[in-house]
Amino acid sequence: MFFDRPDSGELAVLVHLELSSLERQNDPREFEELVLSAGGDPVHFVTGQRQTPKVRYFVGTGKLEEIKEAVKEHEAQIVMFNHQLTPSQERNLEEQLQCRVLDRTGLILDIFAQRARTHEGKLQVELAQLHHMSTRLIRGWTHLERQKGGIGMRGPGETQLETDRRLLRARIKAIHKRLDKVRKQREQGRRGRNRAEVPTVSLVGYTNAGKSTLFNMITSSNVVAQDQLFATLDPTMRKLQLPEVGTTIFADTVGFISDLPHRLVEAFRATLEEAANADLLLHTIDCADDERARNIEQVNIVLEEIGAHECPFLMVYNKIDLLPSFEPRIDRDDLGKPIAVWLSAKTGAGTDMLLQAITELLAQDMFHETLLIPVTMGGFRAKLFQSSAVINEEYNDDGSSNIEIRLPRPDLERMLSAENITMNNLVVVKTAS
């Protein structure tokens, strides 16, 4: 519905103000990267300082004239603000500048619309776009607004504006219904993995921290990995066998960013729940970024918003190849538990240490043996298969079987108890190496 996008390469004038009333300022360099990621062509950057935004135009009259001159000089087709604009401010600015005006939220939504590939991703982006556009519908239909009345202004039926609002509400309701179905399907998948005791590891982090490159290196996948913001939008999941852990699910997720539009977080909640329900979060960080501390803070804010801040996590400092003479290593706490890994996903240096740290954090008291299962233990054998604990099975002439199993010891004890079998009843044929 909102996926018709203008050709890339639009000439853009960028606007960034340092507002002393704000505790945290958006990064102008990151803003320019966002514009480039959207396919824009920045031709001029207008900067300035204010105590607070002006109500009518966000900027003062002098700065407005400067923007006008830049638009005219460069024949710019769009003006982008590194701030949140109200619908009235956008309308007022467009009237004055005679070109399209886009704020930071609209820019991020546009990038997400370009990146969405799966049906679910497109639905999530459209939902966020619909919420954003619903407050801006009036710009094109003020001449049809009937509420003000007056001679010649009355008429039967609803106005075009009212019709659009009603259609928007219906579409939003339909998308919510579809995404609820997606959420239920994801929950069902997670319940299945929980029953099978398959741990999930989710990669989270600031956008362009190298999550997809790391994901590809670990899982031997070919997820799109580019040096641009929001190269990954749709989540990708892969299986990996880890020593002492077994089958493990790795999930690559969308990158976070400062001042991420709330509607986007809300729309992508079904996807982000993969992070909130993970057994381990790999907080991937660009260690060569000057804004490293700030980016970590922004990721923690979003994790708290989606309820994932209490999940166990491991800090992964990526891109050490950009630091002079820096060797990969594992940082540990006083108890010897891994808390951070320094590596380069691009060169592969230190990825073996990462897998070692993940294994240490996920490994439980695992039971890995080959057992002799007689015919009388058919119920116990069935439970082993249901829990995906069977690695190999060989049949004997008397109908019994030798089954190599691997599962957490507490799960094995629960199965045995349900079948009224004790550990002493188990016959170990061969101890697994």
C-alpha positions in Angstrom: 0.0 0.0 0.0 2.8 2.4 0.8 5.6 0.7 -1.0 5.8 2.9 -4.1 9.1 4.6 -3.7 10.7 7.4 -5.8 13.9 6.6 -7.7 17.1 6.6 -5.7 19.5 9.4 -5.9 17.2 12.2 -5.0 19.1 15.5 -4.2 18.6 16.1 -0.5 19.3 19.0 1.8 19.9 17.7 5.4 19.0 19.7 8.5 20.5 19.0 12.0 20.1 21.3 15.0 21.8 20.9 18.4 19.0 21.4 20.8 20.2 22.3 24.3 16.9 21.2 25.8 17.6 17.6 24.8 19.8 15.4 27.0 20.8 13.2 24.1 21.6 14.5 20.6 21.2 12.5 17.4 24.5 12.0 15.6 24.7 14.0 12.3 27.2 11.6 10.8 24.8 8.7 11.4 22.0 10.8 9.9 24.0 11.2 6.7 24.6 7.5 6.6 20.8 6.9 7.0 20.2 9.2 4.0 22.7 7.4 1.9 21.2 4.0 2.9 17.8 5.3 1.7 19.3 6.1 -1.7 19.4 9.9 -1.2 22.2 12.2 -2.5 23.1 14.7 0.2 24.1 18.0 -1.5 24.0 20.4 1.5 24.0 20.1 5.3 22.4 22.8 7.3 23.4 22.9 11.0 22.6 25.2 13.9 21.8 25.5 17.6 18.7 26.3 19.4 17.3 26.1 23.0 14.0 24.6 21.9 12.3 24.0 18.5 10.0 26.6 17.1 6.4 25.6 17.1 5.6 26.6 13.5 8.6 25.5 11.4 10.8 23.7 14.0 13.7 26.1 12.9 13.8 29.8 13.2 13.0 32.2 10.4 16.7 32.9 9.6 17.5 29.2 9.4 14.4 28.7 7.3 15.7 31.2 4.8 19.1 29.4 4.7 17.3 26.1 3.9 15.3 27.8 1.2 18.5 29.2 -0.5 20.1 25.7 -0.3 17.1 24.1 -1.9 17.1 26.7 -4.7 20.8 26.6 -5.2 21.1 22.8 -5.5 17.6 22.2 -7.0 17.0 19.8 -4.2 13.9 17.5 -4.3 13.7 16.8 -0.6 14.7 18.3 2.8 15.4 15.8 5.6 15.4 16.7 9.3 17.4 14.7 11.8 14.5 15.2 14.3 10.9 14.3 14.9 8.6 16.7 13.2 4.9 17.2 13.9 2.5 16.8 11.0 1.8 20.6 11.1 5.5 21.4 11.0 5.9 19.2 7.9 3.0 20.9 6.2 4.3 24.4 7.0 7.8 23.6 5.9 6.6 22.1 2.6 4.5 25.2 1.9 7.6 27.4 2.5 10.2 25.2 0.8 8.0 24.0 -2.1 9.5 20.5 -1.9 8.9 17.3 0.1 10.0 17.3 3.8 10.8 14.2 5.7 11.7 13.7 9.3 14.0 11.1 11.0 11.1 8.7 11.6 9.9 8.9 8.0 13.4 8.3 6.7 13.9 5.2 8.9 10.5 3.9 7.8 11.5 4.4 4.1 14.7 2.4 4.6 12.7 -0.4 6.3 10.3 -0.4 3.4 13.2 -0.8 0.9 14.8 -3.6 3.0 11.7 -5.8 3.8 11.8 -9.0 1.9 9.5 -11.5 3.7 5.7 -11.2 3.8 5.9 -10.7 7.6 8.5 -8.0 7.3 6.5 -6.1 4.8 3.4 -6.3 7.0 5.4 -5.0 10.0 6.7 -2.1 8.0 3.3 -1.2 6.5 1.8 -1.2 9.9 4.4 1.3 11.2 3.9 3.4 8.0 0.1 3.4 8.4 0.3 4.7 12.0 2.8 7.3 10.9 0.8 8.4 7.9 -2.6 8.5 9.7 -1.6 11.7 11.4 -0.5 13.3 8.1 -3.5 12.4 5.9 -5.0 15.9 6.2 -2.2 17.5 4.1 -3.8 16.3 0.8 -7.5 16.6 1.7 -8.0 19.9 3.6 -10.2 21.2 0.7 -12.6 18.3 1.3 -12.8 18.6 5.0 -16.6 18.9 5.9 -16.4 19.5 9.6 -16.1 23.3 9.3 -19.5 23.6 7.6 -20.6 26.8 5.8 -22.5 27.5 2.6 -21.5 25.3 -0.2 -19.4 23.1 2.1 -22.2 20.7 3.2 -22.9 17.5 1.4 -24.2 13.9 1.8 -22.0 11.1 2.8 -18.4 11.2 4.2 -15.5 13.2 2.9 -12.5 11.7 1.1 -10.5 12.4 4.3 -13.0 10.5 6.4 -13.1 7.6 3.9 -9.3 7.4 4.0 -9.3 7.3 7.8 -11.9 4.5 7.8 -9.9 2.5 5.3 -6.7 3.0 7.3 -8.3 1.8 10.5 -9.6 -1.3 8.6 -6.2 -2.0 7.1 -4.4 -1.6 10.5 -6.9 -4.0 12.1 -6.3 -6.5 9.4 -2.5 -6.3 9.7 -2.7 -6.7 13.5 -4.8 -9.8 13.0 -2.2 -11.3 10.6 0.8 -10.4 12.9 -1.0 -12.0 15.8 -1.2 -15.2 13.8 2.6 -14.8 13.1 3.2 -14.3 16.8 1.3 -17.5 17.7 3.2 -19.4 15.1 6.5 -18.2 16.5 5.4 -19.1 20.0 4.5 -22.6 18.8 7.9 -22.9 17.3 9.6 -21.7 20.5 7.5 -24.2 22.6 8.6 -27.0 20.2 12.3 -26.0 20.7 11.8 -25.7 24.4 10.3 -29.2 24.6 13.3 -30.5 22.6 15.7 -28.5 24.8 17.1 -26.7 21.8 18.8 -23.5 23.0 18.5 -20.3 21.0 21.2 -17.7 20.6 20.2 -14.3 19.2 22.5 -11.7 17.7 21.5 -8.2 18.8 23.3 -4.9 18.5 23.5 -1.5 17.0 22.9 -1.3 13.2 26.1 -1.9 11.1 27.9 -3.5 14.1 28.7 -6.6 11.9 26.0 -9.0 13.1 25.3 -10.5 9.7 29.0 -11.0 8.9 29.4 -12.7 12.2 26.3 -14.8 11.7 27.6 -15.9 8.3 31.0 -16.8 9.7 29.6 -18.8 12.6 26.8 -20.7 10.6 28.4 -20.8 7.1 25.4 -18.9 5.8 25.1 -16.3 3.1 22.9 -13.6 4.7 23.3 -10.2 3.0 26.0 -8.3 4.8 26.8 -4.8 3.7 28.5 -1.8 5.1 25.3 0.2 5.5 22.6 0.8 8.1 19.8 -1.7 8.3 21.3 -4.1 5.7 19.4 -6.8 7.6 15.7 -6.4 8.3 14.1 -9.9 8.2 15.3 -12.3 10.8 17.3 -15.4 9.8 17.6 -18.6 11.8 20.2 -21.4 11.3 21.0 -24.6 13.2 24.5 -25.3 14.5 26.0 -28.2 16.4 28.1 -27.2 19.4 30.2 -29.5 21.5 28.7 -30.2 24.9 25.5 -28.4 23.8 24.3 -30.2 20.7 21.8 -28.6 18.3 21.6 -24.8 18.8 19.5 -22.2 16.9 21.3 -19.0 15.9 19.1 -16.0 15.0 20.2 -12.9 13.2 18.0 -9.9 14.0 17.4 -6.3 12.9 19.9 -3.7 14.1 18.9 -1.1 16.6 19.5 2.6 16.3 19.2 5.7 18.6 15.8 7.2 18.7 14.3 4.2 16.9 10.7 5.1 16.2 8.4 3.6 18.8 5.9 2.4 16.2 8.7 0.4 14.6 9.6 -1.3 17.9 5.9 -2.0 18.4 5.4 -3.3 14.8 8.5 -5.6 15.0 7.6 -6.9 18.4 6.8 -10.4 16.9 10.2 -10.5 15.4 12.0 -9.0 18.4 10.4 -11.5 20.7 13.0 -14.0 19.3 15.6 -11.9 21.2 13.4 -11.6 24.3 13.0 -15.4 24.5 16.6 -16.4 23.6 18.7 -18.5 26.0 21.7 -16.2 25.2 22.1 -12.8 23.6 25.2 -12.0 21.7 25.4 -8.2 22.0 27.6 -7.4 19.0 29.5 -4.1 19.2 31.6 -2.2 16.7 34.7 -1.8 19.0 36.3 0.7 16.5 33.3 3.1 16.6 33.9 6.3 18.5 30.3 6.2 19.7 30.7 2.7 21.1 29.5 3.5 24.6 26.5 5.5 23.3 25.5 2.6 21.0 25.7 0.1 23.8 23.4 2.3 25.8 20.9 2.6 23.0 20.8 -1.2 22.5 20.1 -1.7 26.2 17.2 0.8 26.0 15.6 -1.2 23.2 16.2 -4.5 24.9 14.5 -3.2 28.0 11.6 -2.0 26.0 11.0 -5.4 24.4 11.6 -7.2 27.8 14.9 -8.8 26.8 17.1 -6.9 29.3 17.1 -9.8 31.8 18.3 -12.5 29.3 21.8 -13.9 29.7 24.1 -12.1 27.4 27.7 -12.1 26.1 29.4 -8.9 24.8 31.0 -9.5 21.4 33.4 -6.7 20.5 33.7 -7.0 16.7 36.0 -5.4 14.1 39.3 -5.7 16.0 40.9 -5.8 12.6 40.4 -2.0 12.6 42.4 -1.6 15.8 46.2 -1.6 15.6 47.9 -4.7 16.9 44.9 -6.1 18.7 44.7 -9.9 19.4 41.4 -11.8 19.9 40.7 -12.8 23.5 38.0 -13.8 26.0 37.3 -11.6 29.0 36.1 -13.4 32.2 34.6 -12.4 35.5 36.0 -13.3 38.9 34.4 -16.8 38.7 35.9 -17.5 35.3 32.6 -17.1 33.4 33.0 -15.5 29.9 31.6 -12.0 29.8 33.1 -10.7 26.5 34.8 -11.9 23.4 37.0 -9.7 21.2 37.1 -10.8 17.5 36.9 -9.9 13.8 34.0 -11.5 12.0 35.5 -10.2 8.7 38.8 -12.1 9.1 37.5 -14.9 11.3 40.0 -14.2 14.1 38.6 -15.1 17.4 35.4 -16.8 16.2 36.6 -20.1 17.7 36.9 -18.3 21.0 33.3 -17.1 20.6 32.0 -20.6 20.1 34.0 -21.7 23.1 32.5 -19.0 25.2 29.0 -19.8 24.0 29.5 -23.5 24.7 30.7 -22.7 28.3 27.6 -20.5 28.9 25.0 -22.9 27.4 26.5 -26.3 28.4 24.6 -28.1 31.2 25.1 -31.4 33.0 24.7 -33.4 29.7 24.1 -37.2 29.6 25.8 -38.5 26.5 26.0 -42.4 26.4 25.0 -45.3 24.2 22.3 -47.3 26.1 20.9 -50.8 25.6 17.1 -50.3 25.4 15.1 -53.6 25.7 11.7 -54.1 24.1 10.1 -53.6 27.5 11.3 -49.9 27.6 9.3 -48.9 24.5 7.7 -46.0 26.2 11.1 -44.6 27.4 12.5 -45.1 23.8 9.5 -43.1 22.4 10.1 -40.2 24.8 13.8 -40.1 23.8 12.8 -39.7 20.1 10.1 -37.1 21.0 12.7 -35.0 22.8 15.2 -35.2 19.8 17.8 -36.7 22.2 18.6 -39.7 19.9 21.8 -39.4 17.9 22.1 -42.9 16.5 20.2 -46.2 16.9 21.3 -49.8 16.0 19.0 -52.8 16.3 20.0 -56.1 17.9 18.8 -59.6 17.0 16.6 -60.0 20.1 14.6 -56.8 19.2 16.5 -54.5 21.6 18.5 -51.6 20.3 21.6 -49.7 21.1 20.7 -46.0 21.2 23.2 -43.2 21.5 21.5 -40.3 23.3 22.5 -36.8 24.3 20.3 -34.6 26.6 20.4 -32.7 29.8 20.6 -35.1 32.8 17.5 -33.4 34.6 15.4 -34.2 31.5 16.6 -37.8 31.4 15.7 -38.2 35.1 12.2 -36.8 34.5 11.6 -39.3 31.6 12.8 -42.2 33.7 10.6 -41.1 36.6 7.6 -41.0 34.3 8.3 -44.6 33.2 9.1 -45.8 36.8 12.7 -46.5 35.7 15.8 -45.7 37.8 19.2 -44.8 36.6 20.4 -48.1 37.9 18.2 -49.9 35.4 20.1 -48.3 32.5 22.7 -50.4 30.8 25.5 -48.4 29.2 26.8 -50.2 26.1 29.5 -47.7 25.2 30.5 -44.4 26.8 30.5 -41.6 24.3 33.8 -39.8 23.7 
